[in-house]
Amino acid sequence: MHRKPFTIETVLIALVVFATAASCSSDKKPESNFIAFSKIDEAWKYTKGENTVVAVADWLFDLSPNASSKYILPTSMIPGQEVGSSQPWHGEWMAEIIHQIAPEAKIIPIRARPDNGSYEQYLREGIRFAADHGAVAITNSMGPVQHGQDLFDAVDYADKRGTVFINVHPEYLVNTKQEYKECEPAQCYEKIIHPGLISVPKYPTKPESSRDIYVWPYQITPKFKDGWGYSNGPPVVAGVVALMKSVNPKLTPQEVKNIIGETAMMKDGFKVLDAEAAVKETLKRGQ
């Protein structure tokens, strides 16, 4: 399947449409229970993520006392730019998703998006930092990144230390005009997990072979500016990875990816994350 390259502007428009549904409290939002849909509540019979660490490479985290108890090692990869924000949004939203799925896990908030300019260098540095500090997974929901040796080297570094990289989009930079296209399945780097969202009536999607697993778009009760969309995929998967690694710390990143794919539920052509089945299979392999 060949697709025409699309510009970074197209990508950003799609992100905005999918990820900013809550700017007005009177907006009617799609309702769903992502915890039940992916059987996360059933997985809680075995674990809630204790003794695990997950990293979030993002920006606009809430480091106030009421929100920061879930965090350890807040770190900025960007000189002179703080991890926390007086108006938290995207990073806090990603971290809260993980916290809801794996409430006993600790989260490393990593500032990887600068106020201006590209985030790719800082993301790569964040991947290495997460691996050096014992994270079982690190997420990127900031947008597409260039698939190339620099990224692969950082992912390889993390993989060797037991950290899986979960990336929001299977797109990569194709030229200097900031055009992106989706990688074919054989081109998508095998050590990266690329999640997607299943369809809802207002935002229909189709199954894509370049995405390893699908999750359900959902709504959380906002204590900060909230939204829903593609950004939600990586933290949902990362929260389940924390549950898996909590019951079997010896799992390799490749085993994590394999189990998530092998235990998935098929729904309308979508390979949907099944947390309960993934945790049970993880326990079985640890015996």
FENRALIN-V612820 format. One record per backbone hydrogen bond with DSSP energy under -0.5 kcal/mol. CO is the residue of the C=O (numbers start at 1). NH is the residue of the N-H. E is the energy in kcal/mol with one decimal. If there is no record, write none. Layout:
co->[CO/CO]
nh->[NH/NH]
e->[E/E]
//
This chain:
co->[6/7/8/9/10/11/12/13/14/15/16/20/24/27/32/32/33/34/35/35/36/38/38/39/40/42/43/43/48/48/49/52/53/53/54/55/56/56/57/58/58/59/60/60/61/61/64/64/67/68/70/75/77/78/83/85/88/89/90/91/92/93/94/95/96/97/98/102/106/107/107/108/108/109/109/110/110/111/112/119/120/121/122/123/124/125/126/127/128/129/130/130/131/136/137/138/139/140/146/148/149/150/151/152/153/154/155/156/157/158/158/159/162/164/164/165/165/166/167/169/170/171/172/175/178/179/179/180/181/184/184/189/191/192/193/193/194/194/196/200/203/208/213/214/215/220/226/229/230/231/232/233/234/235/236/237/238/239/240/241/242/243/244/244/248/252/253/254/255/256/257/258/259/261/265/265/267/270/270/271/272/273/274/275/276/277/278/279/280/281/282/283/284]
nh->[180/11/12/13/14/15/16/17/18/19/20/23/27/29/34/219/37/38/40/41/39/275/276/43/44/45/46/47/104/105/52/106/136/137/108/139/58/110/141/112/113/91/89/92/63/85/67/68/70/71/107/111/79/81/61/88/225/93/94/95/96/97/98/99/100/101/102/105/54/72/109/56/110/75/111/58/112/77/114/123/124/125/126/127/128/129/130/131/132/133/133/135/134/164/55/166/57/168/148/152/153/154/155/156/157/158/159/160/161/161/163/162/164/138/166/167/193/140/195/171/183/145/181/178/8/174/175/6/172/187/188/192/165/194/167/195/212/213/215/203/200/211/196/273/198/222/22/232/233/235/236/237/238/239/240/241/242/243/244/245/246/247/247/248/251/256/257/258/259/260/261/262/263/264/267/272/270/267/272/214/265/275/278/279/280/281/282/283/284/285/286/286/287]
e->[-4.1/-1.8/-2.6/-2.3/-2.2/-2.4/-2.5/-2.7/-2.4/-2.4/-1.0/-0.7/-1.7/-0.6/-0.7/-0.7/-2.7/-1.8/-2.6/-0.9/-1.6/-3.0/-0.5/-1.4/-1.2/-1.3/-2.0/-1.4/-2.6/-0.6/-1.0/-2.4/-3.3/-0.6/-2.7/-1.8/-0.8/-2.8/-0.7/-2.8/-1.1/-3.1/-1.9/-1.6/-0.7/-2.1/-1.6/-2.2/-0.8/-1.9/-2.5/-2.7/-0.6/-2.1/-1.3/-0.6/-0.7/-2.8/-2.3/-2.5/-2.6/-1.6/-1.6/-2.5/-2.3/-1.6/-3.3/-1.8/-2.6/-2.2/-0.7/-2.5/-0.6/-2.4/-0.6/-2.8/-0.8/-2.6/-0.6/-2.4/-2.2/-2.0/-2.3/-2.4/-1.7/-2.3/-2.7/-2.0/-2.3/-1.1/-0.6/-2.3/-1.3/-1.9/-2.9/-2.6/-2.2/-1.7/-0.8/-2.6/-2.7/-1.5/-2.5/-2.9/-2.2/-2.1/-2.9/-2.2/-0.6/-1.1/-2.6/-1.5/-0.5/-2.2/-0.5/-0.6/-2.3/-2.1/-0.6/-0.6/-3.0/-0.7/-1.5/-1.0/-1.6/-2.6/-0.7/-3.8/-1.9/-1.8/-1.6/-1.9/-0.7/-0.6/-2.3/-0.6/-2.2/-1.0/-2.4/-0.8/-0.9/-1.6/-2.1/-2.6/-2.1/-0.6/-0.9/-2.2/-1.6/-0.7/-1.9/-2.2/-2.8/-2.4/-1.6/-2.4/-2.1/-1.5/-2.4/-3.0/-1.6/-1.1/-0.6/-1.3/-1.7/-2.4/-2.5/-2.6/-2.7/-2.4/-1.9/-3.0/-2.2/-0.8/-0.6/-3.7/-2.2/-2.5/-1.0/-2.5/-2.8/-0.5/-2.2/-2.6/-2.5/-2.4/-2.0/-2.5/-2.2/-2.0/-0.9/-0.6/-1.1]
//
